Amino acid sequence: MTDRPSPLADPHVAFDVSEGRRDVVVLGSTGSIGTQAIDLVLRNPDRFRVTALAASGGRIGLLAEQAHRLGVAAVAVAREEALPELREALEALYGSEPLPELLAGPDAATQLAASPCHTVLNGITGSIGLAPTLAALEAGRTLALANKESLIVGGPLVKALAKPGQIIPVDSEHAALFQALAAGTRADVRKLVVTASGGPFRGRTREQLAHVTREDALAHPTWAMGPVITVNSATLVNKGLEVIEAHLLYDVPFDRIEVVVHPQSYVHSMVEFTDGSTLAQATPPDMGGPIAIGLGWPERVPDAAPAFDWSKASTWEFFPLDTEAFPSVGLARHVGELGGTAPAVFNAANEECVEAFLAGRLPFNGIMDTVTAVVAEHGVPAAGTSLTVPDVLEAETWARARARELAAKATAEARA
């Protein structure tokens, strides 16, 4: 096994370990991951300090409050038109004190990702997180990666830049695999088992899914997430993306990555070893633990997440995945094996279809039907070519446009 490349996320390798307090840049600070990360930092001021924040610009009041409370050196918003409102909100909080440096525009988060710090937490949603991911790696920062899409669409680009141990995964499933993998060598690993809650529609057939509503899809039984990730959980696209991510992070073949449904969401994922033992990482559903692993590894942060009360009885269930009702995992394996721009096409088409579903322009089953059609039209990426950022952007642009066309056509036919 020594001739194999090092995995991107390796719990046995300590990259740039800091002896003192770690400076952290938080990208996507007003989102679910960002707000929880900031809460962790505020509870552990001796361990972490946030030096810069980036957000889309949709929650300016919260962003300004975060900047003022943390005393950051820089704040960035992706939407340039949000800059005047941000400046006004900061001036109201800072008074006569000097404001932090302000950046705005689509490249602002990328600039902060390369700024001086120990760790960059990439909590941005969507493939727009690719450029900041690459910038953080190139600058030599430890990357706490919650933005799975940047790895999905730019896998070869990320692998070319990342040093062993430089990426610490923040997804609950991949943080679980990361911790379980620490118990053995790479040669000991037989299988990765990624758990899925099953979302709000576990047990329903494809026919029963035909008429589910936006409100139905957003009612996740165990996790509180943003609308896009919640719908991805309902279609299990999120789990398909995690299979690709596991392959890229841990250098394990697709045929040795399994998905099982675990409704309680207590076991976040498992590693099966060659001697027959399986190690499971478990906590009550809470992102505090994975975020703490991302920011603090190889050290653990005390009381980062709630623990189980083992004095109380509980039942943990596991079920096989219904691939007919939820074909997304199989399609994700397919595009992952194709490589090249295929994962970018899959992800971009899905983002467009989720937006159409949330806007009432596409039925629930139409999400995967449309994504499947777009992936089929894209075909097999050209062999022997190296992936570039322009390749990814071009493929995404085409996939988004084609997904919108097919979604509009499906809606028109349904109304005819």
N, C-alpha and C positions, 0 to 999 in steps of 0.2 A: 504493500500500500504506500510505500515511501515515494514511489514515482508519481503519485497522483498530486494534482495541485492542491494547495492548502485551501480549506473552505473559507468563505468570506467571513462567516461568524464562527469563531473557534474559542470555546470556553477555556481551553488549555493555554491560550496565548494572551498575555497581558500586554495590551498596546498602550504606550504612553500613560502609564499609571502615575497619578498625581499623589504626592505625599500630603498635601494640604487641601485647602478648600478649592473646589473645582469651579472655574468660570464656565458658564453655560450660555449658549445662544439658543433661544426658543423660536422656532419657525412654526407658524400656525398657533400663536399664543392664545387667541380667543376661541379656539375650537375645544373639543372635548379633551383631547390629549394635552394640549397646551395649558388649559386651565388647571388640570389635575397635576401637571408637572410643576406649575408655579406654586400650587398649594404644598406640594412635597418640599420644594425649595424653601418656602417660608417657614415650614416646620423644622427644617434642618439647616439653619443659617451657618452653622459651623462646618458643614460639608459642601454646600453649593452656594453660588452667587450667580444670578442672571445678569449678563452684561448687555444683551441686546434682544429685542423682540421684533418679530415680523408677523403680519396678519394681512388678510385680504382687504380689509377696510370696511367690512360690513357692520362691525360693532366698535365704533370709534370710542364711545364712552368707556367701555370696558378696557380697551387697549390703553387709553390714556391713564386710567386708574392703575393698571398693571405697571406701566412705565414709572409712574410717580412713586408707587409703593416700593418697587424694587430698586429704584434709583439707577436705571440703566443708562448706558452711554449713548445708545442709538435705538431708534424706532423706525420700522419700515412698513409701508402699506403698498399693496400691489396696485390698487386703484389710485391713479394720480389725482383724480377729481376729489378724492377723500382727504387730500393733504391739508387744505385750508381748515376743514372741520377738525382734523386732528390737532393742528397747531392751536386753534382756538380752545379746544378742550384741555390741552396741556397748559396753555397760558393761565387758564382758570385755576388749575391745580397748583402750578409752580409759583404763581405770583411773580415776585421779583427775582426768583432763582433762575439761573440759566437753564434753558431747555436742552434735552438730549439732541444729538444729531438726528435730523429727519431725512429719510430717503423715501422715494416714491417711484412706482413704475413696475413693470413686469420683471425687471432684473434686480429689484431692491433686495429681495430675500437672498438671492444668489450672492450679492455683495456681502451681506451679513454672514453668510455661511462660511466665507473665507476670512472673516475678521478674527483678530486674536482671541482665543479662548481654548479651553480644554476639550469641551464636548459641544457638538451641534445636535440638538434634538429636532429632527425633521418631522413635524406633525402636520404638515400640509396635506390636504386631501387632493388626490388626482395626480395625473402625470406631469403637471406643472412643477412637481417636486423634483423632477430629474436634474435640472440644472443646479439647484442648491445642493443636492446629494453629491454631484460630481465636483462642485466647488469645494465642499467640505473635505472630501477625500483628497483632492489635489493639494489642499492647504495643509494636510497632515493632521486634521482634527479627528478625534474619536467621533463616530457617527452613531447616535442613538436613533435607529431608523423605525419610525412608525409609518412612514409614507411608502407602503409596499409597492405602489404603482411605479415609482421611479426605478425600482429593481426589476419589476416585471417588464417594462418597456425598454429599459436600457441595460439589461443584464450583462452583455459582453463589455459595454462601456464601463460599468461599475466594477466588474471583475478585473479589468485592465488597470484600474487605478487603486483599488483597495489593497492594503497591506494585511497580512494575517492578523486577525484580532481587531482590526480597525472598526468593524461594524458590530454593534450590539443591537439585536432586534428588540423592538418594543411591542409588537403584536403579542397578545397574550399567548397565542399558540406557539409562536417562534421563541418567545422568552422561555416557555415551558420546555421546548425541545433543547434549547441552548443549555438550560440547567441540567436536564436529564443526560445530555451528551457528556457532561463533565464527569460522569461516573465510569466512563470506559474510553478505550481508544477507538479510532475510526475503524480499525479492522474488526472491532467487536460488534459493530452495528449491523443488525440484520434488516431492520425496518423502522421507518418513522410512521407513527400513527397520529394523524391530525384529527382532533375532535371538532365536531360541529354541533351546535345546539339544535339544529334542524329548523331554526327560525320559527315564525308564527304559523307556518303551514305544514309542520311536520305531520305526516300521516295522510295528507290529502293526495288524491290522484291528480293527474294532469287535467282531467275533465273538471274536477272540483275547483281547480285553480283558475279556470277560464274567466270567472267574473269577480275575483277578489278586487277590492278597492284600494285606493291610496292609503286610507286610514287603516285598513286591515294589514297592509304590508308594513306600515310604520309602527305597529304594535308589537315590538319584539318582546318575547316572554322573559328574558333575563338580562339583557344589556341595554343601556341608554346611550345611543350613538346619534350621529348626524343622519339626515334623511338619506343621503346617497349610500352610505355604508349600511344603513338599516335595510334598505331595499336590496342591496347586494347580499345581505345575510338572508333575506327572504327567498331570493332566487338561488342561493348558495354560490353565486359568482364569487363572493368573498372567499369561500373555501377553495374554489378553483384557483384563484389568485394565490392563495396561501400554499397550494401544492407546488405551483411554479416557484414561488419564493423559497420554499423548503429545498427544492432541487438546487437552486442557485446558491443559497446560503450555506448549505451543508454538503454539497457535492455528492448527493445521494440520487441514484437513478430513479426515474419516475415509477418504474415497476416495483420499487421498494418504498413507496410512499402511499399510505392507505388513509382513507377518510372514514370515520365512524361517527354516528350520531349519538350524542350524549346530552339529553335535554336539560339536565341540571346545571351544566356548564361549570362543574366543580373541577373536573380533570381537564386541564387546558391542552394537553397533548402528551404523548407517550413515546418512549424509545424501546423497541424490542432488540435485545442483544442476542448474539449467536449461541449463548448457553441456555437460551429459553426464557431468561428473566426479562420482565418488562418493568421499566421505571416510569412512573407517572408523576407529573407535577400538578399539585392541586391546591387551590385556595377558593374561598367563596368568590363569586363573580365580582371582580374589582380590578381596575387598571393600575392601582397604586403600586402593586408588586412589579409588574413588567416595566413601568416607568422607572422605578427605583433601580431595577437591574440595569436598565439602559444608561442611567446617569451615574451609578455608583460602582458598577462591576470593576474589579473582582470582589469588592466589599459589598456587604448587604446593609441596607438601611433599616434599623430597628423600627418595628411597628409601621412599616410602609403600607401594609394592607391588613385587613381583618383576618383572623385565623379561625379555624373550625372549633366549635364546642363539641369535643368528642364525647361528652357525657350525654349528648342527645342522639337519639336514633335517627338515621337517615338512610335513604335508598338511592343508589347510584345505578343508572340504567345505560346500556349501550345497545345500539341498533345498527344494522347495515344501512347503507345509503340507498335510497330509491332513485336509481339512475334514470328511470323513465320519466318520473315527475320532475326531476331536477337534473337535466342533462348538462348543466354548466360545468361540473367538475370534469366530466369526460372530455368536453370541448377544450377546457383549459389544459388538460394533459396533452391533447393533440397539438395545440398551438405552441405549448412549451417544447414539445419534441421537434416541431418544425423550426423553432428558433427564429433568428433574424428579426424581421419586422412583424411577424405573425402575432406575438403577444401584444405589441403596441396596437395593432388593428383590433384585436379582441377587446382590449381595455377601452380604447377610444369609442368603439361602436357601442359598448355597454354603457359608458357614461352618457352618450347621447340618448340611448334608449331609456335609461333610467329617468333622465330629464323629461323625456316625452311621456313616460308613464306617470310621473309625479304631476305633470301638467294636464293629465287626462287625455292625451293624444294617442296613447298606445295601451292595449290591454296587457295584463300581467304576463301571460304566456307569450305575448308578442315581443317581449324583451329578448328572450333567448332565441325565439324564431328569427328575429331580425339580425341578432349578433351572429347566429350560425350562418345565415345567408351572406353576410358581409365577409366573414372569414372564408367561406367557400369561394366567393368571387376573388378574393385576394390571392388565393392559391398558395403555392409553395414558394417561399422567398428564394431569390436567386442564390445558388450554392457558390461557395468559395469567395464570397465578398465579405469584407469587414463592415460591421455595423457602425454608422456614424450618427451624430445627433441630427444632421439634416435628413438622413434616411428615416429616422424615427418621426420627425416632425412631418415629413411628406406623407408617410404612411398614415399617421394620425389624422391629418387633414383630409385625406381621401376617405378614410373609414368614417369619420364624423359626417362628411357630406353624404356618403352613400347610405349610412344608417338613417339620416334624416329623410332622404328620398324614399327609402323602403318603408319607413314608419308612416310617412305621409300617404304613401300608396295603400298601405294596409288599412289606415283609418278611412280613406276615401272608399275603399272596397267594402268595408264593414258598414258604412252609412248608405251605400247604394241600394 
